[in-house]
Amino acid sequence: MIYQRSSALFAAAQKVIPGGVNSPVRAFNAVGGDPIFVKEAKGAYLYDEDGNRLIDYINSWGPMILGHAYSPVVNAVIEKAKKGTSFGMPTEIETEIAELAVSMVPNIDKIRFVNSGTEACMSAVRLARGYTKKDKIIKFAGCYHGHSDSFLIQAGSGAVTFGSPNSPGVTQGTAKDTLLANYNNLEHVARIVHSNKNEIACIIVEPVAGNMGCIPPAKGFLEGLRSICDQHHILLIFDEVMTGFRLAKGGVQELLGVHADIVTFGKVIGGGLPVGAFAAKKEIMKYLAPEGPVYQAGTLSGNPLAMAAGLAMLTELNKNPEVFTSLTQKTEYLHKGIQKALENHDVEHTINRIGSMISVHFDKDPVIDFDSAAKGNNDTFKKFFHGMLEHGIYIAPSAFESWFITDALTYDDLDETIAAVGKVAATF
Ligand SMILES: *Cc1c(COP(=O)(O)O)cnc(C)c1O
């Protein structure tokens, strides 16, 4: 395939945008080469600036769960835009989407809308600190909760790709309040809690990890966190920015039956517009301004276009819950096909999957936490990424990412993808 125009656009972008991109993982630093510039997209396909058609396995990193340019969402945004794009005053649609979200997700009474997953997680932690009157937080190595200071202590995704666990600019003062535990290791969490008695406000976790590839929680892990939190007056925050409205209508809380105290959302909840949210029972949410003392605000929060996109998306998912089954079946089909293709060519690998989240790791050992995810063969991944691209399949340009499946994918698309895996594996 030819990427002349993309490369020219990238060169121009680099002159005025740091690294030529507005979010680091979009650059191909982890895999080499120039990023591809998108012209438009429809359903499961991206069309780039050179006229190539790519089957998309990123889907804007999750939001396009029903496909690109999905008509109900597009139409809702167009109609809303005609009536004004922002007021900084309350609008009825904010209550409509809040009511719908609260009805779909277990264990929440109230929800506050923000503009990104980062904001949602940052605000959730502030709320937890305000509610418990404690300062420290526990996060897990390899879990990503956005780019706010408290989380850039050893993040997955972009930060890992660059091999720099701590970002310059995050102060020692902030870092000392974030304690790092290993995913799927309850014993480690218990030890940290024990040595920081009465100091921990919250444990924040991706209940299914998706930012070090896909790593499902081990049996009993989430239940164990729940009981540690209950014993020690610690709030449990599920970061469902990736899993929310993807793995089930009610996210992981519904899928695995473990309740969190605060839940954060992003990605799917905005239908492709910039939306994040955090939610909890009213006893906790009442600590939030203007009802309570914990400050949190946003000029564009609850923006009408964003709410229209999010409401249209959630309405579709709520109306057609069989979409979650369909997504799971497609992902399972892909899983089996890729596994067979790699086995046929004796490529060492591990595939992790739950629902419509899947990742291929080039290592034969189980991938259960950050260390085991980091062990994967990155040279093989680079070859795999570029090989798939050559066959018109676009997966995330980093070994630390989950694939995002959209229901717009047909079984023909999946077969084409599996065939591409076979052809690429043959070149290893
Ligand atoms: C994407 C993501 C975030 C950050 O969301 P942004 O909208 O990029 O700020 C936070 N947590 C998880 C689990 C994510 O996948």
The ligand as an SDF file (V2000), in Angstrom:
LIG
                    3D

 15 15  0  0  0  0  0  0  0  0999 V2000
   -8.9000    5.6770   27.6310 C   0  0  0  0  0  0  0  0  0  0  0  0
   -8.8810    5.4360   29.0870 C   0  0  0  0  0  0  0  0  0  0  0  0
   -8.7990    6.4900   30.0130 C   0  0  0  0  0  0  0  0  0  0  0  0
   -8.5640    7.9130   29.6040 C   0  0  0  0  0  0  0  0  0  0  0  0
   -9.6080    8.4540   28.8740 O   0  0  0  0  0  0  0  0  0  0  0  0
   -9.3390    9.7430   27.9690 P   0  0  0  0  0  0  0  0  0  0  0  0
  -10.6750   10.0740   27.4030 O   0  0  0  0  0  0  0  0  0  0  0  0
   -8.3250    9.3430   26.9520 O   0  0  0  0  0  0  0  0  0  0  0  0
   -8.8240   10.8190   28.8580 O   0  0  0  0  0  0  0  0  0  0  0  0
   -8.9210    6.1790   31.3570 C   0  0  0  0  0  0  0  0  0  0  0  0
   -9.0870    4.9110   31.7700 N   0  0  0  0  0  0  0  0  0  0  0  0
   -9.1510    3.8910   30.9180 C   0  0  0  0  0  0  0  0  0  0  0  0
   -9.3660    2.5050   31.4360 C   0  0  0  0  0  0  0  0  0  0  0  0
   -9.0260    4.1050   29.5460 C   0  0  0  0  0  0  0  0  0  0  0  0
   -9.0480    3.0560   28.7120 O   0  0  0  0  0  0  0  0  0  0  0  0
  1  2  1  0
  2  3  1  0
  2 14  2  0
  3  4  1  0
  3 10  2  0
  4  5  1  0
  5  6  1  0
  6  7  2  0
  6  8  1  0
  6  9  1  0
 10 11  1  0
 11 12  2  0
 12 13  1  0
 12 14  1  0
 14 15  1  0
M  END
$$$$
